[in-house]
Amino acid sequence: MRFGFWMPMFGGWLRNVADEGMSIEWPYVRALSQTAERSGFELSLLAELNLNDIKGHAAPSLDAWTLAPAVAAVTEHLELMLAVRPNYHSPALTAKALSTLDTIAPGRVSLNVVSSWWADEARQYGAPFDVHDARYARTSEWLEVLERVLTEPTVTHHGDLYDLEGTVMEPKPSAPVLVYMGGESPRAKEVIATQGGAYVMHGDPPDVIAAKVADLRARREQTDRPPLRFGVSGFVVCRDTEADARAELERITDVHASPEAYASYRDFVAGSQLESRVSLEEYSVSNRGLRAGLVGTPQQIAERIGAYADAGVDLLLLQFSPQLEEMERFGRDVITPYFPQPVATA
């Protein structure tokens, strides 16, 4: 199992807790990245949103493509998974940025290609916004152009959305750029199976994940591409006792802690068909992180991780709060005793 973490681009993950003891300032991000390597984490996702959808639209959020070179320069082994939304980025210019990043961190740059979902953000930032199937049509052509520019000496492409004439892009990256993608719709799964390199899912229970892995593997087998990799995203609450873990869970899902949060939660439940407790947990922690069930003692969490490994998962992409302290705890109490990293040999 490989362990990755979400870089706290938005200052936290919890909607009911205003101050999570985390920062978007560079000294914190630098310390977090270097601590992650020492703690056994191999990858960081730098998400891309121009508005903060966790702490509120007026709250700060960082730009992934500006931050990535700095993180690359102060780490030695950490893979940087850069989120990119095709409606905000030219595929050829993205390839150029990737090739330059690779000179700083050879073989350590990958992509999380996201088919943009936020119409209001696109309007605010002057980007085109596509409805669902058109969104994936853009993603598919974007990926085709990107792959060609990254690998071919010259590229001429005339498509529905992108036109390139004799494009030259040097230097090429030192290794193939792995493309991580997520999505639940039939069109999303079609694009992932035919053009992606890894499928990253929200943290449903292991039996649900196993079925999704089997589905995407079967789709992939109909192509001539190498096997997909599989990842799961989740939020971790690790404590010495189960009671302490449950107490922390109660704290972070307490919408009454903030009148604004409680009003938003009531709106969320009113517009949802989910059972209320699930709605509470999905509202409280971003990206549906509590679905993964990574709440409990180190042994309980390790057993849950083992169930994901049995389901075919080889990457966990994790969130913590506060991030630095809880990642250190996770490295010490879960990764080191239960998932020791192989010793490098010359």
C-alpha positions in Angstrom: 0.0 0.0 0.0 1.2 3.5 -0.9 0.2 6.4 1.4 -0.5 9.9 0.0 -2.0 13.0 1.5 -4.1 16.0 0.4 -2.0 19.2 0.6 -4.1 21.6 2.7 -4.6 24.1 -0.1 -7.7 25.5 1.6 -6.6 25.7 5.2 -8.5 22.7 6.4 -11.0 20.0 5.7 -13.7 20.6 8.3 -16.8 22.7 7.8 -17.8 22.9 11.5 -14.4 23.8 12.9 -13.2 27.3 12.0 -9.6 27.0 13.2 -8.0 23.6 12.6 -4.5 24.6 13.5 -3.4 24.5 9.9 -2.0 27.2 7.6 -1.7 28.0 3.9 1.5 29.9 4.6 4.7 28.6 3.0 6.6 27.7 6.2 3.8 25.4 7.2 3.5 23.8 3.8 7.2 23.3 3.6 7.4 21.7 7.1 4.4 19.5 6.3 5.9 18.3 3.0 9.2 17.4 4.6 7.5 15.8 7.6 5.4 13.7 5.3 8.5 12.1 3.7 9.9 11.3 7.1 6.6 9.7 8.1 6.3 7.3 5.2 4.1 9.2 2.8 5.0 8.9 -0.8 2.6 11.3 -2.6 0.8 14.5 -2.2 -2.3 15.7 -4.1 -2.3 19.4 -4.8 -5.9 20.1 -5.6 -7.1 22.9 -7.9 -9.9 25.2 -7.0 -9.8 29.0 -7.3 -12.5 29.4 -4.7 -12.5 27.8 -1.2 -15.5 25.4 -1.1 -14.7 24.3 2.5 -14.2 27.4 4.6 -16.3 29.7 2.3 -15.7 31.4 -1.0 -14.1 34.5 0.6 -11.5 32.3 2.4 -8.0 31.8 1.0 -7.0 29.0 -1.4 -3.7 28.3 -3.0 -2.8 27.7 -6.6 -1.5 24.2 -7.2 0.7 25.0 -10.2 2.5 27.9 -8.4 3.0 25.9 -5.2 4.3 22.7 -6.9 7.8 23.8 -7.9 8.5 25.1 -4.3 7.4 21.7 -2.8 9.4 19.9 -5.4 12.5 21.9 -4.5 12.3 21.1 -0.7 11.5 17.4 -1.0 13.5 14.4 -2.3 11.1 11.6 -2.9 7.6 12.9 -2.7 5.4 12.4 -5.8 3.5 15.5 -6.7 0.0 14.8 -8.1 -1.1 18.0 -9.6 -4.8 18.6 -10.2 -5.7 20.1 -13.5 -9.0 20.9 -15.0 -9.1 20.9 -18.8 -11.3 24.0 -19.2 -8.7 26.1 -17.3 -5.6 24.8 -19.0 -4.2 24.4 -22.5 -3.0 20.8 -23.0 0.1 21.8 -24.8 1.0 24.4 -22.1 0.3 21.9 -19.4 2.7 19.5 -21.1 5.3 22.3 -21.1 4.8 23.0 -17.4 5.1 19.3 -16.6 8.3 18.9 -18.5 9.8 21.9 -16.6 8.7 20.5 -13.3 10.3 17.3 -14.2 13.7 19.0 -14.4 13.2 20.0 -10.7 11.8 16.7 -9.5 12.6 14.0 -12.1 10.0 11.2 -12.3 8.0 12.7 -9.4 5.3 14.6 -11.2 1.8 13.1 -12.0 -1.6 14.5 -12.8 -5.1 14.4 -11.3 -7.3 15.3 -14.3 -10.6 16.6 -13.0 -13.6 17.4 -15.3 -14.6 20.7 -13.8 -18.0 20.7 -11.9 -18.3 24.3 -10.5 -20.2 26.6 -12.8 -20.0 29.7 -10.6 -16.3 29.4 -10.2 -15.9 29.2 -14.0 -18.0 32.3 -14.4 -16.0 34.2 -11.8 -12.7 33.3 -13.5 -13.8 33.6 -17.1 -13.3 29.9 -18.0 -15.6 27.9 -20.3 -18.0 25.6 -18.5 -19.4 22.4 -20.2 -22.4 20.3 -19.2 -21.7 16.8 -18.2 -21.1 14.8 -21.4 -19.5 17.8 -23.1 -17.2 18.1 -20.1 -15.9 14.6 -20.7 -15.6 15.2 -24.4 -13.3 18.1 -23.6 -11.4 15.9 -21.1 -10.9 13.1 -23.7 -9.6 15.4 -26.4 -7.4 17.2 -23.9 -5.8 14.0 -22.7 -5.2 12.9 -26.3 -3.4 16.2 -27.1 -1.4 16.1 -23.8 -0.2 12.5 -24.3 0.9 13.3 -27.9 2.8 16.5 -26.9 4.5 14.7 -24.0 5.7 11.8 -26.2 5.9 12.8 -29.9 8.6 14.9 -31.6 6.1 17.2 -33.3 2.3 17.3 -33.1 -0.4 18.5 -35.5 -3.9 18.1 -34.1 -7.2 19.6 -35.4 -10.1 18.6 -33.2 -13.4 20.0 -32.0 -11.7 22.1 -29.2 -8.0 22.2 -29.8 -5.8 23.0 -32.8 -2.0 22.5 -32.9 0.2 22.9 -35.9 3.7 21.3 -35.8 4.0 21.7 -32.1 7.5 21.0 -30.6 7.8 20.5 -26.9 11.2 19.9 -25.3 12.6 18.6 -23.0 10.4 15.5 -22.6 9.7 14.3 -19.1 12.2 11.7 -17.8 9.4 9.2 -17.2 5.8 8.7 -18.3 3.4 11.0 -16.5 0.8 9.0 -14.7 -2.8 10.3 -15.0 -5.1 9.8 -12.0 -8.8 10.3 -12.5 -12.1 9.9 -10.7 -15.8 9.7 -11.6 -18.9 7.7 -11.3 -20.9 8.2 -14.5 -20.7 5.8 -17.4 -19.0 8.5 -19.5 -16.4 9.1 -16.8 -15.6 5.5 -16.5 -15.3 5.1 -20.3 -12.7 7.9 -20.4 -10.8 6.6 -17.4 -10.7 3.1 -18.7 -9.4 4.1 -22.1 -7.2 7.1 -21.3 -6.4 7.2 -17.6 -3.6 5.5 -15.6 -5.2 5.2 -12.2 -8.7 5.4 -10.8 -9.2 7.2 -7.5 -12.5 6.8 -5.6 -14.2 8.3 -2.7 -13.9 6.0 0.4 -16.9 3.7 0.1 -16.7 0.5 2.2 -14.2 -2.1 0.9 -16.8 -4.4 -0.6 -18.2 -1.5 -2.7 -14.7 -0.5 -3.7 -13.9 -4.1 -4.8 -16.9 -4.1 -7.1 -15.8 -0.8 -8.7 -12.2 -2.1 -9.1 -13.6 -5.2 -10.9 -15.7 -3.1 -13.2 -12.9 -0.8 -14.2 -10.5 -3.7 -14.6 -12.9 -5.4 -17.0 -13.3 -2.2 -19.0 -9.5 -1.7 -19.1 -9.0 -5.2 -20.4 -10.9 -4.2 -23.6 -8.1 -1.7 -24.4 -4.4 -2.1 -25.2 -3.2 -0.1 -22.3 -1.4 -1.4 -19.2 -3.5 -2.3 -16.1 -5.0 0.5 -14.1 -3.9 1.4 -10.6 -6.5 2.1 -7.9 -6.7 4.6 -5.1 -9.2 5.5 -2.3 -9.6 8.9 -0.6 -10.4 9.2 3.0 -10.2 11.3 6.3 -8.4 9.7 9.2 -9.2 10.0 12.9 -6.6 7.9 14.7 -6.5 7.7 18.5 -5.1 5.4 21.3 -8.6 4.2 22.2 -11.8 3.7 20.2 -13.7 6.0 22.7 -11.2 8.8 22.0 -11.6 8.4 18.3 -15.4 8.5 18.6 -15.2 11.6 20.7 -13.2 13.4 18.0 -15.7 12.2 15.4 -18.5 13.8 17.4 -16.5 17.0 17.7 -15.9 17.5 14.0 -19.4 16.5 13.0 -21.1 18.9 15.5 -22.8 21.4 13.2 -24.2 23.3 16.2 -20.7 24.6 16.8 -21.3 27.2 14.2 -24.7 28.8 13.5 -23.6 29.4 9.9 -22.6 25.8 9.5 -25.8 24.6 11.1 -27.9 26.7 8.7 -25.9 25.3 5.7 -26.3 21.8 7.1 -30.1 22.1 7.3 -30.1 23.3 3.6 -27.9 20.3 2.7 -30.2 17.8 4.4 -33.3 19.4 2.9 -32.0 19.0 -0.6 -30.6 15.5 0.0 -32.2 12.0 -0.1 -29.5 10.5 2.1 -30.1 9.1 5.6 -29.5 12.0 8.0 -26.4 10.6 9.9 -24.6 10.0 6.6 -25.6 13.4 5.5 -24.1 14.9 8.6 -20.8 13.2 8.1 -20.7 14.0 4.4 -21.4 17.6 5.0 -18.9 18.0 7.9 -15.8 16.7 6.2 -14.9 17.6 2.6 -14.7 15.1 -0.2 -16.9 12.6 1.7 -13.8 11.7 3.7 -15.5 9.8 6.5 -17.0 7.2 4.1 -13.7 5.4 4.2 -14.2 4.4 7.8 -10.7 5.2 8.9 -11.7 6.1 12.4 -10.4 4.2 15.5 -7.3 2.8 17.0 -4.1 2.2 15.0 -4.9 -1.5 14.8 -8.5 -0.9 13.7 -7.4 1.5 11.0 -4.7 -0.9 9.9 -7.3 -3.7 9.5 -9.5 -1.4 7.5 -6.5 -0.6 5.2 -5.9 -4.3 4.8 -9.4 -4.7 3.6 -8.9 -2.0 1.0 -5.7 -3.8 -0.1 -7.7 -7.0 -0.5 -10.2 -5.1 -2.6 -7.4 -4.1 -5.1 -6.5 -0.7 -3.8 -2.8 0.3 -3.9 -3.0 3.9 -2.8 -4.7 5.7 0.1 -5.0 9.5 -0.4 -5.6 10.8 3.1 -6.7 14.0 4.9 -6.0 14.8 8.6 -6.8 17.6 11.0 -4.6 19.2 12.2 -2.6 17.9 9.3 1.0 17.9 10.4 0.5 16.5 13.9 -2.0 13.8 12.8 0.2 12.8 9.9 3.1 12.3 12.3 0.8 10.2 14.5 -0.3 8.1 11.5 3.2 7.5 10.4 4.4 6.5 13.8 1.4 4.4 14.9 0.1 3.0 11.6 2.6 3.1 8.8 5.7 2.1 10.7 4.4 -0.9 12.7 1.8 -2.2 10.2 3.1 -1.1 6.7 6.9 -0.7 7.0 8.5 0.7 3.9 11.0 -1.5 2.0 14.6 -0.7 2.6 16.3 0.7 -0.5 19.2 -1.2 -1.9 22.0 0.0 -4.0 
